[in-house]
Amino acid sequence: MHGLDERPLETCAGEPGGGRCRHGTWWPPRTPPAKRPQTPLLGSATVTSRKSFGSDNHAPAHDAVLRMMTQANEGDTHAYGDDPWTERVSHDLCDLSGARAAYFVFNGTAANILGLSLMLRPYEAVICTETAHLNVDECGAAERLLGSKLLTVSTPDGKLTPELVATRLGGRHDEHRAQPRAVCITQVTELGTCYSLAELRSLGEFCRSQDLRLYIDGARLSNAVDYLDCTVADIAAEADVLSFGGTKNGAVAAEAVLVMAADLLDPVPFQRKQLLQLASKMRFLAAQFAGLLENQTWLQNAAQSNAMARRLAEGLREVPGVFVRQAVQANAVFADLDPRITGPLQHDWGFYVWDEQRNTVRLMAAFDTTAGDVDSFLADVREASGSRV
């Protein structure tokens, strides 16, 4: 679930009640209070001592990832993936997922565009939800780089079903219409919900029956594995291609594209190069996954962030006037807050307003979020709302 993460610094005039909007800026413009501890870095950048609930991207890198990157930094080796680190970690990812091949890229948008590029010709379209990261948060990358139209579907929980996909299959074989060819789903969704294994099987069977390819955006795939108590291979089995996210789960900047369908393998090296994702020092991307794979750190990280989101949701439900809107099935909590307390809370805590009309905020836990972080935030919510719960 990528979701709406860091936003460009734009002025959000008219933000009701003040506070920080989903673009991450203040309206009316204000200066954070001096009491907020800050450590200056280069230029105007700051690191806050209080845990951010704005995004799992705000978290630091996991120690295991940094340690493996340091080990990978010893000596010389061949470039562009022709190195022992890339070979070993790619093999490990294939063993974990059942994939035929694994390829490393720098970020989630790149993973999505590379994965979809293997499935599509320029006149072919992708069916996805309106809230899909592919549709909302990738700056039209699919349209510009692939020339592919996105056929979006409105859903209440961020999930597609065969019935919903079927609504966008009109106009097939009509030369005047973009031709549906791929279905893109997100696991975990941008609304923090998970597809069950039964739902994935149903979608996979439908896509195969309709000659559609299935791509899974797995930026938070680890969180889904923890929630479903399954394996990566269980989820990957229905996909033609999927991504396996690292950055939101403790990596510095690394995602893996896992190719399941044998007939899609040949173009991958060329597509990755054309899409600017062939890293010369590939070993450092592979090393990040080596750190996550060691001792199942990837799964432990996901379990921690999921558990902290559940703790946060349980605490919020006890505060009068707070409504938790979506099922909490991963590391995201969507809650309706009184806009009169949102602004004051954002003086000291990082989080974004997701839906300005409903006053819904999104709160994200990360692998390093602690019970103390959650309890401190909840205490401030209760104080701001005047609750004595």
C-alpha positions as CSV (number, residue, x, y, z in Angstrom):
1,M,0.0,0.0,0.0
2,H,1.8,2.9,-1.0
3,G,-1.0,5.4,-0.3
4,L,-0.5,9.1,-0.2
5,D,3.0,9.6,1.1
6,E,5.3,12.6,1.0
7,R,3.7,15.4,-1.1
8,P,5.2,18.4,-2.9
9,L,5.4,21.6,-0.9
10,E,2.4,23.4,-2.2
11,T,0.1,26.0,-0.6
12,C,-3.2,24.5,0.4
13,A,-5.4,27.6,0.7
14,G,-8.7,27.2,2.2
15,E,-7.8,24.2,4.4
16,P,-10.8,23.9,6.8
17,G,-10.0,24.5,10.4
18,G,-6.3,24.9,9.7
19,G,-3.7,22.2,10.2
20,R,-1.6,20.2,7.8
21,C,-3.3,18.9,4.7
22,R,-2.6,15.7,2.8
23,H,0.1,17.6,0.8
24,G,2.0,17.9,4.0
25,T,1.9,21.7,4.3
26,W,0.5,24.0,6.9
27,W,-2.5,26.2,6.3
28,P,-2.6,28.9,7.5
29,P,1.3,29.0,7.2
30,R,2.8,28.5,10.7
31,T,6.1,27.8,12.3
32,P,6.3,24.6,14.4
33,P,6.7,25.5,18.1
34,A,10.2,25.7,19.5
35,K,9.4,22.9,22.0
36,R,9.6,20.4,19.3
37,P,13.1,18.9,19.5
38,Q,15.0,19.1,16.2
39,T,18.4,18.2,15.1
40,P,19.5,20.4,12.2
41,L,21.1,18.6,9.2
42,L,22.2,20.0,5.8
43,G,20.4,23.2,4.8
44,S,16.9,23.4,6.2
45,A,16.3,19.7,6.6
46,T,15.5,18.4,10.1
47,V,15.0,15.1,11.9
48,T,12.4,15.0,14.6
49,S,12.9,13.2,17.9
50,R,9.2,12.2,18.1
51,K,8.1,9.3,15.9
52,S,6.3,10.3,12.7
53,F,3.0,8.7,11.9
54,G,3.1,10.4,8.5
55,S,4.6,7.5,6.5
56,D,6.6,4.4,6.9
57,N,8.9,6.1,4.4
58,H,9.8,8.5,7.2
59,A,11.5,5.7,9.2
60,P,15.3,5.2,9.1
61,A,17.0,2.2,7.6
62,H,17.1,-1.0,9.6
63,D,20.5,-1.8,11.1
64,A,20.7,-5.2,9.3
65,V,20.3,-3.4,5.9
66,L,23.1,-0.9,6.7
67,R,25.3,-3.7,8.0
68,M,24.9,-5.6,4.7
69,M,25.5,-2.5,2.6
70,T,28.7,-2.0,4.6
71,Q,29.8,-5.6,3.9
72,A,29.0,-5.1,0.2
73,N,31.3,-2.1,0.2
74,E,34.4,-4.2,0.6
75,G,36.5,-4.5,-2.5
76,D,35.7,-4.4,-6.2
77,T,33.3,-6.5,-8.2
78,H,31.6,-6.4,-11.6
79,A,28.9,-3.9,-12.3
80,Y,25.3,-4.0,-13.5
81,G,24.3,-7.0,-11.5
82,D,27.1,-9.3,-12.5
83,D,28.2,-9.7,-8.9
84,P,27.9,-12.4,-6.2
85,W,25.5,-10.2,-4.1
86,T,23.0,-9.8,-6.8
87,E,23.2,-13.4,-7.9
88,R,22.7,-14.8,-4.4
89,V,19.9,-12.4,-3.2
90,S,18.0,-12.8,-6.5
91,H,18.1,-16.5,-6.0
92,D,16.9,-16.2,-2.4
93,L,14.0,-14.0,-3.5
94,C,13.0,-16.6,-6.1
95,D,13.1,-19.3,-3.5
96,L,10.9,-17.2,-1.2
97,S,8.3,-16.3,-3.8
98,G,8.4,-19.0,-6.5
99,A,9.4,-16.4,-9.1
100,R,11.3,-17.3,-12.2
101,A,13.5,-14.2,-11.8
102,A,14.0,-11.2,-9.5
103,Y,15.2,-7.8,-10.6
104,F,16.2,-4.8,-8.4
105,V,15.0,-1.2,-9.0
106,F,15.3,2.0,-7.0
107,N,11.7,2.7,-6.0
108,G,8.1,1.6,-6.0
109,T,7.0,3.7,-9.1
110,A,9.9,2.2,-11.1
111,A,8.9,-1.3,-10.0
112,N,5.3,-0.8,-11.1
113,I,6.2,0.7,-14.4
114,L,8.8,-2.0,-15.2
115,G,6.4,-4.7,-14.2
116,L,3.5,-3.4,-16.3
117,S,5.8,-2.6,-19.2
118,L,6.3,-6.4,-19.7
119,M,2.6,-6.9,-20.1
120,L,1.4,-4.0,-22.3
121,R,1.6,-2.7,-25.8
122,P,1.0,1.1,-26.2
123,Y,-2.7,0.8,-27.1
124,E,-3.4,-1.5,-24.1
125,A,-4.8,-0.3,-20.8
126,V,-4.6,-1.1,-17.1
127,I,-7.6,-1.6,-14.9
128,C,-7.0,-0.4,-11.3
129,T,-8.8,1.2,-8.4
130,E,-9.2,5.0,-8.3
131,T,-7.1,5.0,-5.1
132,A,-4.3,3.0,-6.6
133,H,-0.8,4.4,-6.2
134,L,-0.4,3.8,-9.9
135,N,-3.3,6.2,-10.5
136,V,-2.9,8.8,-7.7
137,D,0.8,9.0,-6.8
138,E,2.9,8.3,-9.8
139,C,2.6,11.6,-11.7
140,G,1.1,9.9,-14.8
141,A,4.2,7.7,-15.2
142,A,2.2,4.8,-16.8
143,E,0.6,7.2,-19.2
144,R,3.8,9.0,-20.1
145,L,6.4,6.2,-20.1
146,L,4.2,3.4,-21.3
147,G,1.6,5.3,-23.3
148,S,-1.0,3.2,-21.5
149,K,-4.4,4.4,-20.4
150,L,-5.6,3.6,-16.8
151,L,-9.2,2.4,-16.5
152,T,-10.1,3.2,-12.9
153,V,-12.8,1.7,-10.7
154,S,-14.3,3.2,-7.6
155,T,-14.2,0.9,-4.5
156,P,-15.0,1.4,-0.9
157,D,-12.1,-0.6,0.5
158,G,-9.4,-0.2,-2.2
159,K,-9.9,-3.7,-3.5
160,L,-10.9,-5.0,-7.0
161,T,-13.2,-7.9,-7.6
162,P,-13.9,-9.9,-10.8
163,E,-17.3,-8.1,-11.0
164,L,-15.7,-4.7,-10.7
165,V,-13.0,-5.6,-13.3
166,A,-15.7,-6.8,-15.7
167,T,-17.3,-3.3,-15.7
168,R,-14.2,-2.0,-17.5
169,L,-14.0,-4.7,-20.2
170,G,-16.3,-2.9,-22.7
171,G,-15.0,-2.0,-26.1
172,R,-12.7,-5.0,-26.5
173,H,-11.7,-5.4,-30.2
174,D,-13.0,-1.9,-31.0
175,E,-10.1,-0.1,-32.6
176,H,-11.4,3.2,-31.3
177,R,-10.9,2.1,-27.7
178,A,-7.9,1.4,-25.5
179,Q,-7.9,-2.3,-25.0
180,P,-7.9,-3.7,-21.4
181,R,-5.0,-6.0,-21.0
182,A,-3.7,-5.8,-17.4
183,V,-5.2,-5.6,-14.0
184,C,-3.2,-3.9,-11.3
185,I,-4.0,-4.5,-7.6
186,T,-2.1,-3.4,-4.5
187,Q,-1.4,-5.7,-1.6
188,V,-1.7,-4.1,1.0
189,T,-4.1,-1.6,-0.6
190,E,-3.7,2.1,-0.3
191,L,-6.6,2.0,2.3
192,G,-4.7,-0.4,4.5
193,T,-6.8,-3.5,3.6
194,C,-5.6,-6.9,2.4
195,Y,-6.8,-9.2,-0.3
196,S,-7.5,-12.6,1.2
197,L,-5.9,-15.6,-0.5
198,A,-9.4,-16.6,-1.7
199,E,-9.9,-13.2,-3.2
200,L,-6.6,-13.3,-4.9
201,R,-7.4,-16.8,-6.4
202,S,-10.7,-15.5,-7.6
203,L,-9.1,-12.5,-9.3
204,G,-6.4,-14.7,-10.8
205,E,-8.8,-17.2,-12.2
206,F,-11.0,-14.4,-13.7
207,C,-8.0,-12.7,-15.3
208,R,-6.8,-15.9,-16.9
209,S,-10.3,-16.6,-18.2
210,Q,-10.5,-13.1,-19.8
211,D,-6.9,-13.1,-21.2
212,L,-5.8,-10.4,-18.8
213,R,-2.5,-10.1,-17.0
214,L,-2.4,-9.6,-13.3
215,Y,0.2,-7.3,-11.7
216,I,0.5,-6.9,-7.9
217,D,2.0,-3.7,-6.4
218,G,3.6,-5.2,-3.4
219,A,5.2,-2.1,-1.8
220,R,3.8,-3.4,1.5
221,L,3.7,-7.1,0.6
222,S,5.5,-8.0,3.8
223,N,2.7,-6.5,5.9
224,A,0.2,-8.6,4.0
225,V,2.2,-11.8,4.6
226,D,2.1,-11.1,8.3
227,Y,-1.6,-10.3,8.4
228,L,-2.6,-13.3,6.3
229,D,-0.2,-15.6,8.1
230,C,0.8,-17.0,4.7
231,T,3.9,-17.1,2.5
232,V,5.1,-14.7,-0.2
233,A,4.6,-17.5,-2.6
234,D,1.0,-17.9,-1.6
235,I,0.3,-14.3,-2.7
236,A,2.7,-14.4,-5.7
237,A,1.1,-17.5,-7.2
238,E,-1.8,-15.7,-8.9
239,A,0.3,-12.9,-10.4
240,D,2.2,-12.7,-13.7
241,V,4.5,-10.1,-12.1
242,L,4.6,-8.5,-8.7
243,S,6.8,-6.1,-6.7
244,F,8.3,-6.9,-3.3
245,G,8.8,-3.7,-1.4
246,G,11.9,-3.0,0.7
247,T,12.0,0.8,1.2
248,K,8.9,1.0,3.4
249,N,10.1,-1.9,5.5
250,G,13.6,-0.9,6.5
251,A,15.6,-0.6,3.2
252,V,17.3,2.6,2.1
253,A,16.1,2.6,-1.6
254,A,15.4,-0.8,-3.1
255,E,12.4,-2.7,-4.5
256,A,12.4,-6.1,-6.2
257,V,10.4,-7.0,-9.3
258,L,9.4,-10.7,-9.3
259,V,8.5,-12.2,-12.6
260,M,6.3,-15.3,-12.4
261,A,5.3,-15.8,-16.0
262,A,7.9,-17.5,-18.2
263,D,6.8,-15.7,-21.3
264,L,7.6,-12.3,-19.8
265,L,11.2,-13.0,-18.9
266,D,13.1,-12.1,-22.1
267,P,12.3,-8.3,-22.3
268,V,13.1,-7.6,-18.6
269,P,16.8,-6.6,-18.9
270,F,16.1,-4.3,-21.9
271,Q,13.0,-2.7,-20.4
272,R,14.8,-2.1,-17.1
273,K,17.6,-0.4,-18.9
274,Q,15.3,1.8,-21.0
275,L,13.3,2.7,-17.9
276,L,16.5,4.0,-16.2
277,Q,16.6,1.3,-13.5
278,L,19.7,-0.6,-14.3
279,A,22.0,0.3,-11.4
280,S,25.7,0.1,-12.1
281,K,26.5,-0.8,-8.5
282,M,23.7,-3.2,-8.2
283,R,25.3,-5.0,-5.3
284,F,24.1,-2.2,-3.0
285,L,20.5,-2.7,-3.9
286,A,20.9,-6.5,-3.5
287,A,22.6,-6.0,-0.1
288,Q,19.6,-4.2,1.2
289,F,17.4,-7.2,0.6
290,A,20.1,-9.5,2.0
291,G,19.7,-7.6,5.2
292,L,15.9,-7.9,5.1
293,L,16.0,-11.6,4.3
294,E,18.5,-12.4,7.0
295,N,16.7,-14.0,10.0
296,Q,13.4,-13.0,8.3
297,T,14.0,-9.4,9.3
298,W,11.4,-8.4,6.6
299,L,8.7,-10.3,8.3
300,Q,9.6,-9.2,11.8
301,N,9.6,-5.6,10.7
302,A,6.2,-6.0,9.1
303,A,4.8,-7.8,12.2
304,Q,6.0,-4.9,14.4
305,S,4.5,-2.2,12.3
306,N,1.2,-4.1,12.0
307,A,1.0,-4.7,15.7
308,M,1.6,-1.0,16.4
309,A,-1.2,0.0,14.0
310,R,-3.6,-2.3,15.8
311,R,-2.6,-0.9,19.1
312,L,-3.1,2.6,17.8
313,A,-6.5,1.8,16.3
314,E,-7.7,0.2,19.6
315,G,-6.7,3.2,21.5
316,L,-8.4,5.6,19.1
317,R,-11.6,3.7,19.3
318,E,-11.8,4.4,23.0
319,V,-11.7,8.2,22.4
320,P,-15.2,9.7,22.1
321,G,-15.7,11.4,18.7
322,V,-13.0,9.4,16.9
323,F,-14.1,7.0,14.3
324,V,-11.7,4.4,12.7
325,R,-12.9,4.2,9.2
326,Q,-11.2,1.3,7.5
327,A,-10.4,-2.2,8.7
328,V,-6.9,-2.2,10.2
329,Q,-5.2,-5.1,8.4
330,A,-1.7,-3.8,8.1
331,N,0.3,-0.8,9.3
332,A,-2.2,2.0,8.4
333,V,-5.0,3.5,10.5
334,F,-7.6,5.8,8.9
335,A,-9.5,7.8,11.5
336,D,-11.9,10.7,11.5
337,L,-10.7,13.4,13.9
338,D,-12.4,16.6,15.0
339,P,-10.7,19.2,12.8
340,R,-10.3,21.4,15.9
341,I,-7.8,18.9,17.3
342,T,-6.0,17.9,14.1
343,G,-4.1,21.2,13.8
344,P,-2.9,21.3,17.5
345,L,-1.9,17.6,17.3
346,Q,0.2,18.3,14.2
347,H,2.2,20.9,16.1
348,D,3.9,18.0,17.7
349,W,3.2,14.9,15.6
350,G,3.7,14.1,11.9
351,F,0.7,12.8,10.1
352,Y,-1.4,13.8,7.1
353,V,-5.1,14.6,6.4
354,W,-6.3,12.0,3.9
355,D,-9.9,13.2,3.3
356,E,-10.5,16.8,4.0
357,Q,-14.3,16.5,3.6
358,R,-14.6,13.7,6.2
359,N,-11.7,15.0,8.3
360,T,-10.0,11.6,7.9
361,V,-6.4,11.4,8.8
362,R,-4.0,8.6,7.9
363,L,-1.6,7.3,10.6
364,M,1.2,5.0,9.5
365,A,3.3,2.7,11.8
366,A,6.8,1.7,10.8
367,F,9.1,-1.2,11.7
368,D,10.6,1.0,14.5
369,T,7.4,2.3,15.9
370,T,7.2,1.4,19.6
371,A,4.3,1.0,22.1
372,G,5.7,4.1,23.8
373,D,5.3,6.1,20.6
374,V,1.7,4.9,20.2
375,D,0.8,5.5,23.8
376,S,2.3,9.0,23.8
377,F,0.4,9.9,20.7
378,L,-2.9,8.5,22.1
379,A,-2.3,10.5,25.3
380,D,-2.1,13.7,23.3
381,V,-5.2,12.8,21.3
382,R,-7.1,12.3,24.6
383,E,-5.8,15.6,26.0
384,A,-6.6,17.5,22.8
385,S,-10.1,16.1,22.7
386,G,-10.8,16.6,26.4
387,S,-11.3,12.9,26.9
388,R,-10.4,11.3,30.2
389,V,-10.5,7.7,28.8
